[in-house]
Amino acid sequence: MKIEIKKIILAMAVVASMIFNGVPALAEMPQTDVDFINQMGGNDADKIAALEEYYNLHVSELEVQLITEQNTGALLGARRAEREGDVVEAKRLNDMYESTKASKEKMVEENRQIRKNLGVISKIEFSFNLVMAPEAPQDMPPVPAGADDTLKEQLASVWQDVLLAKKNLKFARFDMLEGQEKYNNGVKNIRIGDLMRAVTTAEIAIARSAGDLRLVVARMAVASGQPLADALSGL
């Protein structure tokens, strides 16, 4: 069922890209790490380097999304405070708008650089946003026989990061749903925007920890002679 839902989401993204951009860009871009590895040429060392940058791009795109949400929220909040005559709050939010605007420009440029680096390594052009962030498995991946102790320790460490990120995302989503319900019931001092941004922050942590874990699994696969795509598709 999870795979079918992914296919539906990807199909919708392709249609949206064709409508807004006039070209089927996402149809030509690998949207999972398994597709990426299968599409990319080169040796395993090149693929590992590309995978690391591929996961970085997923995180970068969520970071750009978050700073965009913060920037837009500050602007809308400042305009609302101005209408209500709250000069102090309006100034605070206008200052936040300017600072997040500068941060956004920096993050967008970093995102472009990651895309460029990934294209150079993989020989695949990533002109549009990726759709599906790397998934964190439900259970800790098995360790191949004879795996290096360093990689074992890395896997155990990143698995703890995954568990914490999952827990924080669950809480953030619950808080957002609870806040939305309160707002709908007339509690108007609920900051829905802050709750939404907390979810995005938690999603960034999930994407980062999942990418780190999948990268360790990929390195273990290479060390044990297992095909990369097989190792990643098993997660």
C-alpha positions in Angstrom: 0.0 0.0 0.0 2.9 2.4 0.9 4.4 1.9 -2.6 1.1 2.5 -4.3 0.6 5.7 -2.4 4.1 6.8 -3.4 3.3 6.1 -7.1 0.1 8.2 -6.9 2.0 11.1 -5.3 4.7 10.9 -7.9 2.2 10.8 -10.7 0.4 13.9 -9.3 3.8 15.7 -9.1 4.6 14.9 -12.7 1.2 16.2 -13.8 1.7 19.4 -11.7 5.2 19.9 -13.2 3.8 19.5 -16.7 1.0 22.0 -16.0 3.2 24.7 -14.4 6.5 24.2 -16.2 5.4 22.8 -19.6 7.8 19.9 -19.5 7.6 16.4 -17.8 10.7 17.2 -15.7 10.0 14.9 -12.8 9.4 12.0 -15.1 13.1 12.1 -16.0 14.4 12.6 -12.5 14.9 9.7 -10.1 12.6 10.3 -7.1 14.0 7.5 -4.8 17.5 6.5 -4.0 17.0 3.1 -5.6 15.9 4.7 -8.8 18.8 7.1 -8.6 21.3 4.3 -8.2 19.8 2.2 -11.0 19.9 5.3 -13.3 23.4 6.4 -12.4 26.5 5.0 -14.0 29.9 4.9 -12.5 31.5 2.7 -9.8 30.4 2.2 -6.2 32.6 4.9 -4.8 31.0 7.4 -7.2 27.5 6.2 -6.2 28.2 6.5 -2.5 29.4 10.1 -3.0 26.4 10.8 -5.1 24.0 9.3 -2.6 25.4 11.5 0.2 24.8 14.6 -1.9 21.4 13.2 -2.9 20.3 12.9 0.7 21.8 16.4 1.4 19.5 17.8 -1.4 16.4 16.3 0.3 17.3 18.0 3.6 18.2 21.2 1.8 14.9 21.4 0.1 13.0 21.0 3.4 15.3 23.7 4.9 14.4 26.0 2.1 10.7 25.2 2.7 11.0 26.0 6.4 12.8 29.3 5.9 10.2 30.2 3.3 7.4 29.4 5.8 9.1 31.5 8.4 9.7 34.4 6.0 6.1 34.4 4.8 4.7 34.0 8.3 6.7 37.0 9.5 5.5 39.1 6.6 1.8 38.2 7.1 2.1 38.6 10.9 3.7 42.1 10.5 0.9 43.2 8.2 -1.7 41.9 10.7 0.0 43.7 13.6 0.1 47.0 11.5 -3.6 46.7 10.9 -4.2 46.2 14.6 -2.0 49.1 15.6 0.5 47.0 17.4 3.7 49.0 16.5 6.1 47.0 18.7 4.9 43.6 17.3 4.9 45.0 13.8 8.5 46.1 14.1 9.6 42.7 15.6 8.0 40.8 12.8 9.3 43.1 10.1 12.8 42.7 11.5 12.2 38.9 11.4 11.0 39.1 7.9 14.2 40.9 6.8 16.5 38.4 8.6 14.7 35.4 7.3 14.8 36.9 3.8 18.6 37.0 4.0 18.7 33.5 5.4 16.4 32.3 2.7 18.6 33.7 -0.1 21.6 32.0 1.4 19.8 28.6 1.7 18.5 28.9 -1.8 22.0 29.4 -3.1 23.3 26.5 -1.0 20.5 24.4 -2.6 21.6 25.4 -6.1 25.2 24.4 -5.3 24.1 21.0 -4.0 22.1 20.4 -7.2 25.2 21.4 -9.2 27.5 19.1 -7.3 25.0 16.2 -7.6 24.7 16.7 -11.3 28.5 16.7 -11.7 28.9 13.5 -9.7 25.9 11.6 -11.1 25.6 13.0 -14.6 21.9 13.5 -13.9 20.3 16.9 -14.0 18.2 17.8 -10.9 16.4 20.9 -12.2 13.3 20.6 -10.0 12.4 19.7 -6.4 12.5 16.2 -5.3 9.2 14.8 -4.2 9.7 11.9 -1.7 12.3 12.3 1.1 14.2 9.1 2.0 12.2 6.8 4.3 13.4 5.6 7.7 12.7 1.9 8.1 10.5 0.5 10.8 13.2 -1.7 12.2 16.9 -1.3 12.5 18.5 -2.8 9.4 20.5 -6.0 9.9 24.2 -5.9 9.9 26.0 -7.9 7.2 28.3 -10.6 8.3 31.8 -9.4 8.8 30.8 -5.7 8.8 33.4 -3.2 9.9 33.1 -2.2 13.6 33.1 1.5 12.7 30.1 1.0 10.4 28.3 -1.0 13.1 28.8 1.8 15.6 27.6 4.4 13.0 24.5 2.3 12.3 23.6 2.0 15.9 24.1 5.8 16.4 22.1 6.9 13.4 19.3 4.4 14.4 18.9 6.3 17.7 18.7 9.5 15.7 15.9 8.0 13.6 13.9 6.9 16.6 14.2 10.3 18.2 13.2 12.0 15.0 10.2 9.8 14.5 9.0 10.5 18.1 9.4 14.2 17.6 7.6 14.2 14.3 4.7 12.3 15.9 4.4 14.9 18.7 4.7 17.8 16.3 1.9 16.4 14.1 -0.3 15.8 17.2 0.3 19.4 18.5 -0.6 20.8 15.1 -3.9 18.7 14.9 -4.7 19.7 18.4 -4.0 23.4 17.7 -6.1 23.3 14.6 -9.0 21.8 16.5 -8.8 24.4 19.2 -8.6 27.2 16.6 -11.7 25.8 14.8 -13.5 25.8 18.1 -12.9 29.5 18.6 -9.6 29.7 20.4 -8.1 32.3 18.2 -4.7 32.8 20.0 -3.4 29.5 18.6 -0.4 30.1 16.3 -1.1 27.6 13.6 1.8 28.8 11.5 4.3 28.1 14.3 2.8 24.6 14.7 3.1 23.9 11.0 6.7 25.1 11.0 7.4 22.7 14.0 6.2 19.9 11.8 8.5 21.0 9.0 11.4 21.1 11.4 10.6 17.6 12.6 10.4 16.5 8.9 13.9 17.9 8.4 15.2 15.8 11.2 13.6 12.7 9.8 15.0 13.3 6.3 18.5 13.9 7.7 18.5 10.9 10.0 17.0 8.6 7.4 19.5 9.7 4.8 22.4 9.1 7.3 21.1 5.6 8.0 20.6 4.7 4.4 24.1 6.0 3.6 25.6 3.7 6.3 23.6 0.8 4.9 24.9 1.6 1.4 28.5 1.7 2.7 28.0 -1.7 4.4 26.6 -3.1 1.2 29.6 -2.0 -0.8 32.0 -3.4 1.8 30.2 -6.8 1.7 29.8 -7.0 -2.0 26.0 -6.6 -2.0 24.4 -4.6 -4.8 23.6 -1.1 -3.6 20.1 -1.0 -5.1 19.2 -4.3 -3.4 20.4 -3.1 0.0 18.5 0.2 -0.2 15.3 -1.4 -1.6 15.2 -3.7 1.4 14.8 -0.8 3.8 
